[in-house]
Every structure is written in C-alpha cells, then in structure tokens.
Amino acid sequence: MPTANLSLTISKMFTRRLLSAQMIEQELWGAYCTTVVTFVGDENQRFVITPSPDLDGQWGGGWSTDEILIISAANPYSELMSDEANLELESQLKARLDQLGYRHQDCAGQSPDGQWVERSVMVFDAPLEVIKQIGVDYLQNAIFRWTPSTWECISLVSDQHFVSGWTLESVD
C-alpha cells in the first residue's frame, strides 16, 4: 500500500476513534489483558511471557534493564490492515526507535490460543512516557510493560490499567 493511501486510511481510523467512546470495550480490554508475548532469546531459544496471578517467572536473558516496553504499530485501533500495510508501519516504528537510540527486539503479541498474532517490538531502556506517545502516534489502544515483578497492560485511550505477575517459559 503506498504511503499516501496508508496515511489516509490511518487518518480515517483516527477520526472514527475520536468520535467513539474513549474507553476500550470490556471484551477487547479483556483480550488485551490476556495477551501473551513470544520472542526469541539468546541461542535462538523461543520464550513466551504470560500474565499470571503470581510472579512465577524469573527475569531472564541476562538483561541489565529495569523494564521492557512492548509496542506494536500494526492494526491501528485494532482495525485489521493488510500484512503489507502493517509491515510498512512496523518499519516506520523501528526507524523511529533507531533514530531515538532505543535498543529493540522483535516479538509478537498474541491471544493465548494463537488466533490473533500481531508483530510487535520489545523496547529496552526507554522512558515509559516516550513509548506511550509513540503508541498514541501509531493509533494503538495499549502498550505492555514488563518488569522483574510485574506485567502491565496500559491503555493509551483511557485510564484502564491492568497489573499482574507473569511467567516466562521456554517453548519448542
């Protein structure tokens, strides 16, 4: 999709969102709060982060960071877009993160059953407010924050905020 058409499509979504209620509907918010994130760590080992009532995970990867923020540019306001359009948005997002000097790594946010998968980016050592603003700029409903003790889903369109523990498991 040419960039001009992509911009027009996103502009229409933004206008539609301004006209709707400024709260994520309960069913969609519930889906966000059960999102799991998969990523590939060192030595090509695949991991999945899952929200959990208790902290069962162990901070891994040898990371020397206090938090990892997870953001996507795909499917603005949860409106399905083509793979081509989502890849263009992801490319723009990564270029912006590079320009700001933030280290990032590919990951995927998905429903627990794997029916909804969205390419995302783990961002290390970036200020929460900056990543929240980037999420707003890319018309995202929410971002995720992963710390040694919490897993959070932070709404970008309302005051909704989910906090839980987490598990980190190695998967085949």
C-alpha positions as CSV (number, residue, x, y, z in Angstrom):
1,M,0.0,0.0,0.0
2,P,1.6,3.3,-1.0
3,T,2.4,5.6,2.0
4,A,-0.2,8.2,0.9
5,N,-3.0,5.7,0.9
6,L,-1.8,4.3,4.3
7,S,-1.8,7.8,5.8
8,L,-5.4,8.4,4.5
9,T,-6.6,5.0,5.9
10,I,-5.0,5.8,9.3
11,S,-6.4,9.3,9.3
12,K,-9.9,7.9,8.8
13,M,-9.4,5.5,11.7
14,F,-8.2,8.3,13.9
15,T,-11.3,10.4,13.1
16,R,-13.6,7.4,13.8
17,R,-11.8,6.8,17.1
18,L,-12.3,10.4,18.2
19,L,-16.0,10.1,17.6
20,S,-16.3,6.9,19.6
21,A,-16.1,6.5,23.4
22,Q,-12.7,7.0,24.9
23,M,-12.6,3.6,26.7
24,I,-11.6,0.2,25.4
25,E,-14.7,-2.0,25.3
26,Q,-14.7,-4.7,28.0
27,E,-14.3,-7.6,25.6
28,L,-11.4,-6.0,23.8
29,W,-9.8,-4.9,27.1
30,G,-10.1,-8.5,28.4
31,A,-8.3,-9.7,25.3
32,Y,-5.5,-7.2,25.8
33,C,-5.2,-8.3,29.5
34,T,-4.7,-11.9,28.5
35,T,-2.2,-11.2,25.7
36,V,0.9,-13.4,25.7
37,V,4.2,-12.3,24.1
38,T,6.6,-14.6,22.3
39,F,10.2,-13.7,21.4
40,V,13.4,-15.4,20.5
41,G,16.2,-15.0,23.1
42,D,19.9,-15.8,23.1
43,E,20.9,-19.0,21.3
44,N,17.6,-18.9,19.3
45,Q,15.6,-20.1,22.2
46,R,11.9,-19.2,21.9
47,F,10.1,-17.8,25.0
48,V,6.5,-16.9,25.9
49,I,5.6,-14.3,28.6
50,T,2.1,-15.0,30.1
51,P,0.2,-12.9,32.6
52,S,-0.2,-14.8,35.9
53,P,-1.8,-14.1,39.3
54,D,1.5,-14.6,40.9
55,L,5.1,-13.8,39.9
56,D,6.3,-17.2,38.7
57,G,8.8,-16.0,36.2
58,Q,12.5,-15.3,36.6
59,W,13.9,-12.2,34.9
60,G,15.9,-13.8,32.0
61,G,18.0,-13.1,29.0
62,G,20.8,-11.6,31.1
63,W,19.2,-8.2,30.6
64,S,20.5,-5.3,32.5
65,T,17.3,-3.3,32.3
66,D,14.6,-2.4,34.8
67,E,11.8,-2.7,32.3
68,I,10.9,-3.7,28.8
69,L,8.1,-1.9,27.0
70,I,6.2,-3.7,24.2
71,I,4.6,-1.8,21.4
72,S,3.1,-2.5,18.0
73,A,2.3,-0.3,15.1
74,A,0.1,-2.9,13.5
75,N,-3.7,-2.7,13.1
76,P,-4.3,0.8,14.4
77,Y,-7.1,0.9,17.0
78,S,-7.5,-2.9,16.4
79,E,-8.7,-2.4,12.8
80,L,-7.3,-5.2,10.7
81,M,-5.0,-4.0,8.0
82,S,-3.1,-5.8,5.3
83,D,0.2,-7.5,6.0
84,E,1.8,-5.0,3.6
85,A,0.4,-2.0,5.5
86,N,1.4,-3.5,8.9
87,L,4.9,-4.2,7.7
88,E,5.2,-0.6,6.5
89,L,4.0,0.7,9.8
90,E,6.4,-1.6,11.7
91,S,9.3,-0.4,9.5
92,Q,8.4,3.2,10.3
93,L,8.2,2.4,14.1
94,K,11.6,0.7,14.1
95,A,13.2,3.6,12.2
96,R,11.8,6.0,14.8
97,L,13.1,3.8,17.7
98,D,16.5,3.7,15.9
99,Q,16.5,7.5,15.5
100,L,15.8,7.9,19.2
101,G,18.6,5.5,20.0
102,Y,16.5,2.8,21.7
103,R,17.5,-0.8,21.6
104,H,14.7,-3.0,20.4
105,Q,14.0,-6.6,19.5
106,D,11.2,-8.3,17.5
107,C,8.4,-10.1,19.4
108,A,4.8,-11.0,18.8
109,G,1.8,-10.2,20.9
110,Q,-1.0,-12.8,20.6
111,S,-4.1,-14.3,22.1
112,P,-3.4,-17.3,24.3
113,D,-4.9,-19.6,21.7
114,G,-2.8,-18.0,18.9
115,Q,-5.8,-17.0,16.8
116,W,-4.7,-13.3,16.9
117,V,-1.0,-12.6,16.4
118,E,0.5,-9.1,16.0
119,R,4.1,-8.3,15.2
120,S,5.5,-6.1,18.0
121,V,8.7,-4.8,19.3
122,M,10.3,-5.1,22.8
123,V,12.0,-1.7,23.7
124,F,14.8,-1.6,26.3
125,D,15.8,1.3,28.4
126,A,13.2,3.8,27.0
127,P,11.1,6.2,29.1
128,L,7.6,4.9,29.5
129,E,6.1,8.3,28.5
130,V,8.0,8.4,25.3
131,I,6.8,4.9,24.3
132,K,3.3,5.8,25.3
133,Q,3.4,8.8,23.0
134,I,4.8,6.7,20.1
135,G,1.9,4.3,20.7
136,V,-0.6,7.2,20.6
137,D,1.1,8.4,17.3
138,Y,0.6,4.9,15.8
139,L,-3.0,4.8,17.0
140,Q,-2.6,1.9,19.4
141,N,-5.1,1.1,22.1
142,A,-2.4,-0.1,24.6
143,I,1.2,-1.0,25.3
144,F,2.7,-3.5,27.6
145,R,5.3,-3.0,30.4
146,W,7.3,-5.9,31.7
147,T,9.4,-5.6,34.8
148,P,11.1,-8.1,37.1
149,S,8.0,-8.1,39.3
150,T,5.0,-7.1,37.1
151,W,3.3,-7.5,33.8
152,E,1.2,-4.5,32.8
153,C,-1.2,-3.6,30.1
154,I,-1.5,0.2,29.9
155,S,-4.4,1.7,27.9
156,L,-3.4,4.7,25.7
157,V,-7.0,5.8,25.2
158,S,-8.4,5.7,28.8
159,D,-7.3,5.2,32.4
160,Q,-7.6,1.4,32.1
161,H,-4.5,-0.3,33.5
162,F,-4.0,-4.0,34.2
163,V,-1.3,-5.3,36.5
164,S,-0.4,-8.9,37.2
165,G,2.6,-11.2,37.8
166,W,4.0,-13.1,34.9
167,T,5.5,-16.4,33.9
168,L,8.3,-16.9,31.4
169,E,8.5,-20.2,29.7
170,S,10.8,-21.7,27.1
171,V,8.8,-23.3,24.2
172,D,9.8,-25.6,21.4
